[in-house]
């Protein structure tokens, strides 16, 4: 189908504001009378709070308030509001701290400098307790208890199973077992966590903050502050990145609110880069055991997997990540029998939670690495073994997922063609591949909210300009632009006719936010429905104007209201709007859309697919890896914005490649040793490879105009492709992330010893 707006070259509608510095982020918010807050943090990984004396801090000139856990309701919070046992965190704890960096007290003062000085004057008496830092140690009998009464520190367990696993193993010709270790990763948002809270004497609280879900923050603040949701307004117009780390309640939001409620003055808290490292949640480190059985011809039969994750001090989104890593560890292949057991373990380290990919990058690294090893052992082509077992359209993952559209086979064909086009590679170069699949809109509602998953309101004004109010959150990924494109296409106008309003719980309808690759499909559907509702109302007036006695099929394309059968006969969109509003006595046309997916399995109403090939060059003397080329064949259904799709691909490669061979968070006794941008290595622009994307056309019946996700899923294959490229180049396999030069050299030494035997 030919579209007027969809899949054209559309720049982000907020791009000019951002590149010219006009965009106002939370960091830029200033309110008359605003105070500045700072947070005192624990120097101990595990300690009982005996006493907090803030008297000297209060006496410091310019200090207006100090708050501790005793100034709060003491409510334990967490995103899993439906399950109280998983709400285990007091942001200002009353009794004890469980990781280095945990908030203990917060100060509000007239300047940041004075607030910082006041922290040094707060005296905290601690009773230091034994601590445990590794999940495999924490589950041992007699290990220190991070949370009292939690046996062997096992926070959450998850189980997935289908088919007769034992029989499938018995029918296997070859069985392979491997252990893998996946590291943590910092979200590294350009904008650190920050908030400005303003509580007024009439009992209303407004919070400007950097978040992925204003609605969730509104609800979470309501629960811990004892205010009604409607008395809390959350504003997040511009957000400098989220990547899964900004839709839970954080200390900047909570402490600024508590201080503001105490003083009835606005309070601003901005995390330093070090605070963002040591006192926020990270990608979940995981230990993976994988046992896989296959036939001689490469047919996948059985897989059994056990995972132990380092949950850190609190649950956060870790329970969901624990489930999703097991689910996506099976993707995107067909298994006769599959069994997964996941164990999330408390440790005295900073909490682990969701990060772009939500457990899938870890699961797919382990799966795709082992698949290459199995292909080598059986002498089967690595593309062919994947093609033989790949998901296909209308496939059902037993008890888990219903697959409607799937272009995985076509993706494999494209990547195979590209690999052949590279010909013989120079020495120390290799190409690795990885297949992947990912959800297009997570079917999770941790609040058990009565609201729809996504909502939109379209208002057509007298001059033809369209106001689109959506609850979905723009965090730099381009969702406002995507919604504008969908609205313009459905309504039949141009992109410049759409004005998008988002990021404000007082003005926008409820939406669960930016996570789980949900916005294109879910918010896009709501937007399309709202635009269709508005268009229907407009066409009722147009029909009456053209000929009230005959029913015509009318449509709008490029601001032209016309007969479908005779497009040349029609009316100017702007004139129709004016006439319609006059006919309604000046009332604007308002369309509404609501989308909640019909449950199709446990995870998502639709899935994207793809295959990525990564070419690398390795220096065997130093172990250093250079990224040369990265090519991705991607089935995202109908692309909404090709320019945005390519941008998402490049950003995903940057983040995922960094996870694969650069980013690490080493700790000593629970303390992060590199909490800064000098020692924490992220990929630089000069280290990015050449990138290319092949768009594989499919149509997803559940998506708006047939679209699926095109951003988060792209982080899943890169680490595995990188590891498999190393295997292709030098014949070594590294089963721990990140694949650092030291690990490469160790693997080469082991290979040399093995070859000399």
PAFI-668738 format. One record per residue (C-alpha): chain; x, y, z. Coordinates in steps of 0.1 Angstrom, whole numbers. Layout:
REM PAFI-668738
- mol | px | py | pz
- A | X | Y | Z
...
END
This chain:
REM PAFI-668738
- mol | px | py | pz
- A | 0 | 0 | 0
- A | 12 | 35 | -8
- A | 13 | 59 | 21
- A | 16 | 97 | 21
- A | 35 | 100 | 54
- A | 44 | 66 | 67
- A | 79 | 54 | 59
- A | 89 | 87 | 44
- A | 120 | 107 | 54
- A | 107 | 124 | 86
- A | 130 | 142 | 110
- A | 121 | 142 | 146
- A | 95 | 168 | 152
- A | 113 | 181 | 183
- A | 147 | 180 | 167
- A | 151 | 217 | 162
- A | 143 | 225 | 198
- A | 169 | 200 | 209
- A | 198 | 209 | 186
- A | 193 | 246 | 193
- A | 191 | 242 | 231
- A | 155 | 254 | 234
- A | 143 | 221 | 248
- A | 138 | 223 | 286
- A | 150 | 192 | 305
- A | 144 | 187 | 342
- A | 180 | 199 | 348
- A | 169 | 233 | 333
- A | 137 | 237 | 355
- A | 139 | 267 | 378
- A | 111 | 279 | 400
- A | 110 | 310 | 422
- A | 121 | 302 | 457
- A | 135 | 268 | 447
- A | 158 | 250 | 471
- A | 185 | 225 | 463
- A | 187 | 190 | 477
- A | 215 | 165 | 483
- A | 214 | 130 | 495
- A | 236 | 114 | 522
- A | 245 | 78 | 512
- A | 257 | 48 | 531
- A | 294 | 40 | 530
- A | 287 | 4 | 541
- A | 273 | -25 | 520
- A | 253 | -39 | 550
- A | 247 | -21 | 583
- A | 221 | -14 | 609
- A | 212 | 23 | 614
- A | 216 | 29 | 651
- A | 211 | 67 | 651
- A | 211 | 97 | 628
- A | 220 | 131 | 643
- A | 213 | 160 | 620
- A | 214 | 188 | 645
- A | 246 | 203 | 633
- A | 235 | 202 | 597
- A | 203 | 221 | 606
- A | 223 | 248 | 623
- A | 243 | 255 | 591
- A | 232 | 288 | 576
- A | 212 | 283 | 545
- A | 200 | 248 | 554
- A | 162 | 246 | 554
- A | 154 | 210 | 562
- A | 169 | 175 | 568
- A | 148 | 144 | 563
- A | 154 | 107 | 572
- A | 133 | 76 | 571
- A | 115 | 88 | 602
- A | 100 | 117 | 582
- A | 83 | 93 | 558
- A | 54 | 69 | 560
- A | 79 | 41 | 560
- A | 61 | 24 | 531
- A | 81 | -2 | 512
- A | 78 | 6 | 475
- A | 83 | -13 | 443
- A | 69 | -14 | 407
- A | 52 | -47 | 415
- A | 24 | -30 | 434
- A | 1 | -59 | 428
- A | 24 | -82 | 448
- A | 33 | -66 | 482
- A | 60 | -92 | 489
- A | 80 | -78 | 460
- A | 78 | -42 | 473
- A | 108 | -44 | 495
- A | 126 | -10 | 493
- A | 123 | 20 | 516
- A | 141 | 47 | 497
- A | 150 | 63 | 530
- A | 154 | 32 | 551
- A | 144 | 31 | 588
- A | 164 | 2 | 601
- A | 193 | -8 | 578
- A | 212 | -2 | 546
- A | 219 | -30 | 521
- A | 243 | -15 | 496
- A | 270 | 12 | 493
- A | 253 | 43 | 481
- A | 219 | 37 | 496
- A | 202 | 69 | 507
- A | 201 | 76 | 544
- A | 191 | 113 | 547
- A | 184 | 142 | 524
- A | 191 | 179 | 528
- A | 174 | 210 | 513
- A | 194 | 243 | 513
- A | 195 | 276 | 494
- A | 224 | 264 | 473
- A | 239 | 231 | 462
- A | 272 | 239 | 479
- A | 255 | 245 | 512
- A | 235 | 213 | 509
- A | 267 | 194 | 501
- A | 284 | 209 | 532
- A | 255 | 199 | 553
- A | 259 | 163 | 544
- A | 293 | 162 | 562
- A | 276 | 175 | 593
- A | 251 | 146 | 596
- A | 263 | 120 | 620
- A | 252 | 84 | 614
- A | 259 | 56 | 638
- A | 261 | 22 | 620
- A | 263 | -13 | 633
- A | 282 | -30 | 604
- A | 268 | -64 | 594
- A | 283 | -92 | 574
- A | 278 | -88 | 537
- A | 277 | -110 | 506
- A | 284 | -98 | 471
- A | 281 | -128 | 447
- A | 249 | -147 | 440
- A | 266 | -181 | 440
- A | 279 | -173 | 475
- A | 247 | -158 | 487
- A | 227 | -190 | 481
- A | 250 | -210 | 503
- A | 238 | -222 | 536
- A | 249 | -198 | 564
- A | 255 | -168 | 541
- A | 245 | -134 | 555
- A | 209 | -126 | 551
- A | 203 | -95 | 530
- A | 166 | -95 | 539
- A | 156 | -112 | 571
- A | 137 | -144 | 566
- A | 145 | -149 | 529
- A | 159 | -184 | 527
- A | 193 | -186 | 511
- A | 187 | -150 | 498
- A | 165 | -163 | 469
- A | 144 | -133 | 461
- A | 122 | -147 | 432
- A | 121 | -179 | 412
- A | 106 | -184 | 377
- A | 98 | -216 | 358
- A | 90 | -221 | 321
- A | 85 | -255 | 306
- A | 68 | -272 | 276
- A | 70 | -305 | 259
- A | 86 | -337 | 273
- A | 121 | -325 | 280
- A | 135 | -358 | 291
- A | 121 | -377 | 261
- A | 135 | -350 | 238
- A | 170 | -354 | 253
- A | 167 | -392 | 249
- A | 159 | -387 | 213
- A | 189 | -364 | 208
- A | 220 | -375 | 190
- A | 243 | -349 | 206
- A | 241 | -330 | 239
- A | 262 | -301 | 248
- A | 266 | -283 | 282
- A | 281 | -249 | 289
- A | 283 | -222 | 317
- A | 282 | -185 | 308
- A | 285 | -154 | 328
- A | 270 | -121 | 318
- A | 280 | -88 | 335
- A | 261 | -58 | 346
- A | 259 | -26 | 327
- A | 252 | 10 | 335
- A | 223 | 27 | 317
- A | 246 | 57 | 309
- A | 218 | 82 | 301
- A | 232 | 115 | 291
- A | 208 | 131 | 316
- A | 213 | 117 | 351
- A | 184 | 111 | 374
- A | 168 | 143 | 386
- A | 136 | 159 | 398
- A | 121 | 191 | 409
- A | 92 | 187 | 434
- A | 68 | 215 | 444
- A | 42 | 209 | 471
- A | 18 | 237 | 477
- A | -4 | 244 | 509
- A | -35 | 232 | 490
- A | -22 | 197 | 491
- A | -11 | 194 | 455
- A | 23 | 181 | 444
- A | 39 | 188 | 410
- A | 71 | 168 | 401
- A | 92 | 176 | 370
- A | 114 | 146 | 364
- A | 133 | 125 | 339
- A | 112 | 94 | 336
- A | 100 | 68 | 311
- A | 65 | 67 | 326
- A | 49 | 97 | 342
- A | 19 | 77 | 351
- A | 39 | 51 | 370
- A | 58 | 77 | 389
- A | 25 | 94 | 397
- A | 11 | 61 | 411
- A | 43 | 52 | 430
- A | 46 | 86 | 446
- A | 9 | 83 | 456
- A | 16 | 50 | 474
- A | 46 | 62 | 494
- A | 35 | 98 | 502
- A | -1 | 91 | 511
- A | -15 | 114 | 485
- A | -42 | 107 | 459
- A | -30 | 101 | 424
- A | -50 | 131 | 411
- A | -33 | 154 | 436
- A | 1 | 146 | 420
- A | 11 | 159 | 387
- A | 42 | 145 | 369
- A | 58 | 164 | 340
- A | 85 | 149 | 318
- A | 84 | 169 | 285
- A | 120 | 162 | 276
- A | 140 | 132 | 288
- A | 177 | 126 | 281
- A | 175 | 89 | 277
- A | 161 | 61 | 298
- A | 169 | 26 | 284
- A | 148 | 9 | 311
- A | 164 | 27 | 341
- A | 139 | 55 | 345
- A | 104 | 40 | 350
- A | 108 | 30 | 387
- A | 107 | 55 | 415
- A | 141 | 69 | 423
- A | 156 | 88 | 452
- A | 157 | 121 | 434
- A | 119 | 120 | 429
- A | 111 | 107 | 464
- A | 135 | 128 | 485
- A | 127 | 160 | 466
- A | 90 | 153 | 473
- A | 94 | 146 | 509
- A | 115 | 177 | 514
- A | 90 | 199 | 495
- A | 61 | 185 | 515
- A | 79 | 194 | 547
- A | 88 | 230 | 536
- A | 60 | 238 | 510
- A | 88 | 250 | 488
- A | 101 | 236 | 455
- A | 132 | 214 | 459
- A | 155 | 203 | 431
- A | 178 | 172 | 433
- A | 201 | 163 | 404
- A | 223 | 132 | 407
- A | 260 | 136 | 399
- A | 275 | 111 | 374
- A | 290 | 91 | 403
- A | 256 | 89 | 420
- A | 241 | 77 | 388
- A | 266 | 49 | 388
- A | 266 | 38 | 424
- A | 230 | 44 | 435
- A | 207 | 35 | 406
- A | 198 | 2 | 391
- A | 218 | -16 | 365
- A | 215 | -44 | 339
- A | 212 | -77 | 357
- A | 244 | -98 | 359
- A | 236 | -135 | 352
- A | 251 | -169 | 356
- A | 238 | -193 | 329
- A | 239 | -231 | 327
- A | 227 | -244 | 293
- A | 222 | -280 | 283
- A | 211 | -285 | 247
- A | 202 | -317 | 228
- A | 200 | -319 | 189
- A | 198 | -344 | 161
- A | 227 | -351 | 138
- A | 211 | -330 | 111
- A | 209 | -300 | 135
- A | 173 | -302 | 145
- A | 168 | -287 | 179
- A | 153 | -312 | 204
- A | 157 | -302 | 240
- A | 171 | -274 | 261
- A | 174 | -272 | 298
- A | 186 | -240 | 314
- A | 193 | -228 | 350
- A | 200 | -191 | 357
- A | 212 | -174 | 388
- A | 209 | -136 | 387
- A | 226 | -111 | 409
- A | 196 | -91 | 420
- A | 214 | -67 | 443
- A | 197 | -53 | 474
- A | 161 | -49 | 461
- A | 136 | -65 | 437
- A | 129 | -36 | 413
- A | 120 | -49 | 379
- A | 142 | -79 | 385
- A | 114 | -104 | 387
- A | 103 | -96 | 352
- A | 138 | -96 | 339
- A | 142 | -131 | 354
- A | 112 | -144 | 335
- A | 120 | -127 | 302
- A | 156 | -139 | 300
- A | 143 | -174 | 303
- A | 115 | -168 | 277
- A | 138 | -152 | 252
- A | 166 | -177 | 257
- A | 143 | -201 | 237
- A | 139 | -175 | 209
- A | 137 | -175 | 180
- A | 136 | -213 | 176
- A | 113 | -243 | 178
- A | 121 | -268 | 206
- A | 104 | -301 | 212
- A | 111 | -297 | 249
- A | 122 | -267 | 269
- A | 127 | -262 | 306
- A | 139 | -230 | 323
- A | 145 | -224 | 360
- A | 155 | -190 | 371
- A | 167 | -178 | 406
- A | 170 | -142 | 415
- A | 194 | -138 | 444
- A | 197 | -109 | 468
- A | 233 | -95 | 474
- A | 247 | -65 | 491
- A | 253 | -46 | 459
- A | 233 | -20 | 440
- A | 200 | -33 | 427
- A | 197 | -49 | 393
- A | 167 | -43 | 372
- A | 155 | -37 | 336
- A | 177 | -24 | 308
- A | 172 | -22 | 271
- A | 164 | -58 | 261
- A | 151 | -67 | 296
- A | 170 | -99 | 301
- A | 170 | -109 | 264
- A | 206 | -98 | 255
- A | 219 | -122 | 282
- A | 197 | -151 | 272
- A | 205 | -147 | 235
- A | 242 | -143 | 241
- A | 243 | -177 | 258
- A | 220 | -193 | 233
- A | 235 | -180 | 201
- A | 271 | -187 | 213
- A | 263 | -223 | 221
- A | 244 | -227 | 188
- A | 276 | -218 | 169
- A | 296 | -243 | 190
- A | 271 | -270 | 183
- A | 272 | -262 | 145
- A | 310 | -265 | 146
- A | 308 | -298 | 165
- A | 283 | -313 | 140
- A | 299 | -298 | 109
- A | 267 | -279 | 100
- A | 266 | -244 | 84
- A | 257 | -218 | 110
- A | 231 | -202 | 89
- A | 215 | -235 | 79
- A | 212 | -247 | 115
- A | 193 | -215 | 123
- A | 171 | -217 | 93
- A | 162 | -253 | 100
- A | 149 | -244 | 135
- A | 136 | -209 | 130
- A | 102 | -195 | 140
- A | 77 | -192 | 111
- A | 45 | -173 | 107
- A | 15 | -185 | 127
- A | 37 | -205 | 150
- A | 27 | -210 | 187
- A | 53 | -212 | 214
- A | 35 | -238 | 236
- A | 17 | -219 | 264
- A | 38 | -188 | 259
- A | 33 | -169 | 227
- A | 13 | -167 | 195
- A | 34 | -156 | 165
- A | 14 | -140 | 137
- A | 40 | -123 | 114
- A | 76 | -135 | 112
- A | 102 | -127 | 85
- A | 131 | -146 | 102
- A | 137 | -169 | 72
- A | 140 | -139 | 49
- A | 163 | -122 | 73
- A | 186 | -153 | 73
- A | 186 | -152 | 35
- A | 197 | -116 | 34
- A | 225 | -121 | 59
- A | 237 | -152 | 41
- A | 239 | -132 | 8
- A | 259 | -105 | 26
- A | 284 | -129 | 41
- A | 290 | -145 | 7
- A | 295 | -110 | -8
- A | 324 | -104 | 17
- A | 344 | -133 | 1
- A | 376 | -144 | 18
- A | 385 | -123 | 48
- A | 420 | -111 | 57
- A | 438 | -129 | 86
- A | 424 | -123 | 121
- A | 391 | -112 | 107
- A | 358 | -130 | 113
- A | 321 | -126 | 108
- A | 297 | -137 | 135
- A | 259 | -139 | 133
- A | 230 | -140 | 157
- A | 193 | -144 | 152
- A | 168 | -127 | 176
- A | 132 | -120 | 182
- A | 116 | -96 | 206
- A | 83 | -84 | 220
- A | 63 | -56 | 205
- A | 46 | -43 | 236
- A | 49 | -62 | 269
- A | 16 | -74 | 283
- A | 25 | -64 | 319
- A | 5 | -42 | 342
- A | 22 | -43 | 375
- A | -3 | -19 | 390
- A | -33 | -38 | 379
- A | -45 | -4 | 367
- A | -81 | 0 | 355
- A | -69 | 22 | 327
- A | -63 | 10 | 291
- A | -27 | 2 | 282
- A | -25 | 32 | 259
- A | -48 | 61 | 252
- A | -49 | 91 | 228
- A | -71 | 121 | 222
- A | -71 | 139 | 188
- A | -86 | 174 | 186
- A | -91 | 192 | 153
- A | -90 | 230 | 157
- A | -107 | 256 | 136
- A | -76 | 263 | 115
- A | -71 | 226 | 107
- A | -43 | 222 | 132
- A | -45 | 189 | 151
- A | -36 | 185 | 188
- A | -26 | 150 | 197
- A | -26 | 142 | 234
- A | -8 | 109 | 242
- A | 3 | 94 | 275
- A | 33 | 76 | 259
- A | 66 | 90 | 268
- A | 92 | 105 | 245
- A | 127 | 97 | 259
- A | 148 | 105 | 228
- A | 137 | 74 | 208
- A | 113 | 94 | 186
- A | 79 | 83 | 198
- A | 64 | 117 | 195
- A | 74 | 117 | 158
- A | 61 | 82 | 154
- A | 27 | 92 | 169
- A | 26 | 123 | 147
- A | 32 | 102 | 116
- A | 5 | 77 | 125
- A | -20 | 104 | 133
- A | -12 | 124 | 101
- A | -15 | 92 | 79
- A | -48 | 81 | 94
- A | -63 | 116 | 94
- A | -51 | 124 | 59
- A | -31 | 155 | 68
- A | 6 | 164 | 68
- A | 31 | 160 | 96
- A | 34 | 197 | 101
- A | -4 | 198 | 109
- A | 1 | 177 | 140
- A | 11 | 191 | 174
- A | 20 | 164 | 199
- A | 14 | 168 | 237
- A | 30 | 142 | 260
- A | 48 | 138 | 293
- A | 22 | 155 | 316
- A | -2 | 135 | 337
- A | -25 | 165 | 341
- A | -30 | 170 | 303
- A | -25 | 136 | 288
- A | -45 | 104 | 291
- A | -30 | 75 | 311
- A | -4 | 53 | 295
- A | 20 | 28 | 310
- A | 50 | 45 | 294
- A | 81 | 37 | 274
- A | 93 | 2 | 281
- A | 90 | -33 | 265
- A | 90 | -19 | 230
- A | 53 | -11 | 235
- A | 49 | 24 | 222
- A | 47 | 20 | 184
- A | 23 | -9 | 187
- A | 2 | 1 | 217
- A | 3 | 39 | 217
- A | 3 | 38 | 179
- A | -29 | 18 | 179
- A | -45 | 42 | 203
- A | -34 | 72 | 182
- A | -47 | 55 | 150
- A | -81 | 48 | 167
- A | -83 | 84 | 179
- A | -75 | 98 | 145
- A | -100 | 75 | 129
- A | -127 | 87 | 153
- A | -120 | 123 | 145
- A | -119 | 116 | 108
- A | -152 | 98 | 110
- A | -168 | 129 | 125
- A | -153 | 152 | 100
- A | -164 | 130 | 70
- A | -200 | 131 | 83
- A | -201 | 168 | 76
- A | -183 | 164 | 43
- A | -208 | 138 | 32
- A | -237 | 161 | 40
- A | -220 | 189 | 21
- A | -212 | 169 | -11
- A | -247 | 153 | -13
- A | -268 | 146 | 17
- A | -291 | 122 | -2
- A | -264 | 97 | -14
- A | -240 | 78 | 7
- A | -205 | 81 | -7
- A | -173 | 65 | 6
- A | -151 | 95 | 14
- A | -115 | 96 | 25
- A | -89 | 123 | 33
- A | -54 | 122 | 17
- A | -29 | 150 | 18
- A | -55 | 176 | 30
- A | -79 | 166 | 3
- A | -114 | 153 | 13
- A | -125 | 132 | -17
- A | -147 | 105 | -31
- A | -128 | 72 | -29
- A | -141 | 61 | -63
- A | -133 | 95 | -79
- A | -104 | 111 | -60
- A | -104 | 142 | -83
- A | -138 | 152 | -68
- A | -134 | 166 | -34
- A | -130 | 195 | -10
- A | -102 | 213 | 7
- A | -96 | 198 | 42
- A | -93 | 232 | 58
- A | -126 | 244 | 44
- A | -143 | 212 | 56
- A | -129 | 217 | 91
- A | -143 | 253 | 92
- A | -177 | 242 | 80
- A | -178 | 213 | 104
- A | -169 | 234 | 134
- A | -195 | 260 | 124
- A | -221 | 232 | 122
- A | -212 | 221 | 157
- A | -217 | 257 | 170
- A | -179 | 262 | 174
- A | -172 | 229 | 192
- A | -139 | 213 | 181
- A | -139 | 178 | 168
- A | -125 | 154 | 194
- A | -116 | 118 | 187
- A | -106 | 92 | 213
- A | -87 | 60 | 211
- A | -80 | 33 | 236
- A | -59 | 2 | 232
- A | -54 | -28 | 254
- A | -41 | -60 | 237
- A | -62 | -91 | 236
- A | -41 | -116 | 255
- A | -20 | -136 | 230
- A | 3 | -156 | 253
- A | 22 | -145 | 283
- A | 44 | -117 | 269
- A | 33 | -97 | 239
- A | 7 | -94 | 211
- A | 34 | -94 | 184
- A | 71 | -101 | 179
- A | 98 | -85 | 157
- A | 126 | -107 | 143
- A | 160 | -102 | 128
- A | 195 | -115 | 121
- A | 227 | -95 | 126
- A | 261 | -101 | 112
- A | 291 | -84 | 127
- A | 326 | -84 | 112
- A | 355 | -78 | 135
- A | 393 | -76 | 134
- A | 413 | -90 | 163
- A | 449 | -82 | 172
- A | 462 | -116 | 186
- A | 491 | -98 | 202
- A | 470 | -75 | 224
- A | 436 | -92 | 223
- A | 420 | -59 | 212
- A | 389 | -61 | 190
- A | 380 | -37 | 163
- A | 344 | -35 | 149
- A | 345 | -34 | 111
- A | 310 | -39 | 97
- A | 276 | -45 | 112
- A | 247 | -56 | 90
- A | 212 | -62 | 103
- A | 182 | -78 | 85
- A | 152 | -66 | 105
- A | 116 | -76 | 104
- A | 98 | -48 | 121
- A | 66 | -51 | 101
- A | 57 | -20 | 82
- A | 83 | 7 | 90
- A | 67 | 39 | 103
- A | 97 | 61 | 99
- A | 127 | 47 | 80
- A | 150 | 75 | 93
- A | 141 | 67 | 129
- A | 145 | 30 | 123
- A | 181 | 35 | 111
- A | 188 | 57 | 141
- A | 175 | 32 | 165
- A | 196 | 5 | 149
- A | 228 | 25 | 152
- A | 220 | 34 | 188
- A | 213 | -2 | 197
- A | 245 | -14 | 181
- A | 264 | 12 | 202
- A | 249 | 1 | 234
- A | 249 | -37 | 227
- A | 285 | -37 | 214
- A | 296 | -18 | 244
- A | 280 | -45 | 266
- A | 298 | -71 | 244
- A | 334 | -60 | 247
- A | 338 | -28 | 267
- A | 315 | -21 | 296
- A | 320 | -37 | 330
- A | 313 | -27 | 366
- A | 340 | -44 | 387
- A | 334 | -43 | 425
- A | 355 | -48 | 456
- A | 335 | -55 | 488
- A | 304 | -42 | 471
- A | 320 | -9 | 459
- A | 320 | -1 | 422
- A | 356 | 7 | 412
- A | 349 | 27 | 381
- A | 320 | 51 | 387
- A | 330 | 77 | 362
- A | 333 | 83 | 324
- A | 371 | 80 | 326
- A | 373 | 44 | 339
- A | 339 | 31 | 327
- A | 346 | 24 | 290
- A | 318 | 31 | 266
- A | 320 | 29 | 228
- A | 331 | 61 | 211
- A | 320 | 74 | 177
- A | 354 | 65 | 162
- A | 349 | 29 | 173
- A | 315 | 24 | 157
- A | 315 | 1 | 127
- A | 300 | 7 | 93
- A | 263 | -1 | 96
- A | 237 | -13 | 71
- A | 201 | -24 | 76
- A | 179 | -45 | 53
- A | 142 | -39 | 60
- A | 123 | -71 | 56
- A | 87 | -64 | 48
- A | 60 | -82 | 67
- A | 26 | -71 | 79
- A | 16 | -75 | 116
- A | -22 | -77 | 119
- A | -20 | -65 | 156
- A | 1 | -34 | 148
- A | -9 | 1 | 135
- A | -6 | -1 | 97
- A | 11 | -35 | 102
- A | 40 | -21 | 123
- A | 61 | -38 | 151
- A | 89 | -27 | 174
- A | 122 | -14 | 159
- A | 144 | -4 | 188
- A | 148 | -24 | 219
- A | 150 | -58 | 202
- A | 181 | -46 | 182
- A | 202 | -47 | 214
- A | 198 | -85 | 217
- A | 220 | -100 | 190
- A | 251 | -78 | 190
- A | 271 | -93 | 219
- A | 265 | -128 | 206
- A | 274 | -118 | 171
- A | 306 | -103 | 184
- A | 315 | -135 | 203
- A | 307 | -156 | 173
- A | 329 | -134 | 151
- A | 358 | -139 | 175
- A | 352 | -177 | 172
- A | 352 | -173 | 134
- A | 384 | -152 | 134
- A | 406 | -171 | 158
- A | 387 | -203 | 167
- A | 382 | -193 | 204
- A | 350 | -189 | 223
- A | 347 | -166 | 253
- A | 317 | -173 | 275
- A | 319 | -143 | 297
- A | 308 | -107 | 290
- A | 324 | -83 | 284
- A | 349 | -100 | 260
- A | 379 | -79 | 271
- A | 414 | -82 | 256
- A | 425 | -101 | 287
- A | 399 | -127 | 281
- A | 408 | -130 | 245
- A | 445 | -135 | 253
- A | 436 | -161 | 280
- A | 415 | -180 | 255
- A | 443 | -179 | 230
- A | 467 | -193 | 256
- A | 443 | -221 | 264
- A | 438 | -229 | 228
- A | 476 | -231 | 222
- A | 480 | -255 | 252
- A | 451 | -276 | 239
- A | 466 | -277 | 203
- A | 500 | -287 | 217
- A | 486 | -317 | 236
END
